[in-house]
Structure formats: C-alpha cells, structure tokens
Amino acid sequence: MKLFNKPGACSLASHIILKEVDATFDLVEVDTDAGRTMSGMDYKKINPKGYVPALELDSGEILTEGAAILQYIADQYPQSGLAPKVGTVARARMQEYLNYTGSELHKAFGPFFSGTATEDHKAKAGVNVAAKFDYLNDLLADGRTYLLGDNFSVADSYLFVVSNWSNFVGIDLKAWPNVAAFVDRVASRPAAQAAMKAEGLI
C-alpha cells in the first residue's frame, strides 16, 4: 500500500492507524499547494480532489476521504479492535464521531490554514472551534478513556490529529481539560509517536 500524506495534515490519522496495525506501506509526501508529490508526480492523477489522504491499495485501486480510509484499514485488520463490528450501535457511534470530526471540527479549523483568510475570519473561526471543543469537553467529562470508552478506535486517531492543530494556531487546550487529556493520551501511544516522528513533527 501507499499512503499519500502531508505532514501534520488529517492524513496523519491514517498514518497512525497503519502503524497501529503494523501494516506494510510506503509513505508518499504531497505538496498540496503545488499539486505534486515530492517526486514531482501530478497528484491529481492520484486524487482528483487534490487533498490528502489517499491510499493506494496493492491492487492499484485508490481510496480517498480520511473517514473511509480509516474504516477500511480497521476492517482489514479486525483483530486490532480499531472499529466495532459493522451493523452494531457501537459502529454507528464511531461513524458519528468520525463525521463530527470531519464535518464540524475539521472544517472549523479551515480559515486558519487558508492563505486568503483575514484576521476577522480567523477570529470567527476561533469562536467556532471553541464551540466544538465545548461539546467534546462535555462528551469526555464522564471519564471515558477514548470516544467509545476504554477501547481506542479509528475515530480517536482522527479527533486527535484535528484537535492537535490547536497547537499550530494559538488555541490553548487548557480551556478544555478533558480534550487536552485526551490529546495527551493518544499522543503517548507508540503508533502515534512513530507516525509523528516519521512525519518530522516530533
């Protein structure tokens, strides 16, 4: 397999999960601004959407969209326990958290990474991100270790990566202690450490 990634981007979640299952894969870094891989390949020939992640399977088929890739990896390694069984409430709950992270929290961070966003746009984005963290802080207030309880899942990997962007945009997670503790827990996992080191983030 090949994972097309950009260091620190949402593709890091897939990278972490590939490390969690001890998969054999190649990492291909993408300059999404230039639209090319580091070797000069036109990335839109891999993913016409132009963003990461994309996962090239050994068959040559390409998967895109982080939530789909995360679930695919987990389902190929069911012994990993990274995703509940299809058709269960737990699986639907995991998908709920994946969707919330992708459609709400991830998008809320968008203006911080836009080259055209004004300071006013970023200020409004900060308010929006804070509202998402308010919800997540309340969700995690029951003492659960991870989103689904005691078991780490692919939803935790995605939430960790997006929440950790706060460090790069000047948002202090101390205002949301449950989220901060969650981020620290996931960051300490060996797979997360290995993926972040491979991407030059630590």
Secondary structure, DSSP 8 states (H G I E B T S, - for coil): -EEEE-TTSTHHHHHHHHHHTT---EEEEEETTTTEETT--BGGGT-TT--S-EEE-TTS-EEESHHHHHHHHHHH-GGG--S--TTSHHHHHHHHHHHHIIIIIIHHTGGGG-TT--HHHHHHHHHHHHHHHHHHHHHGGG--SBTTBSS--HHHHHHHHHHHTHHHHT--GGGSHHHHHHHHHHHTSHHHHHHHHHTT--
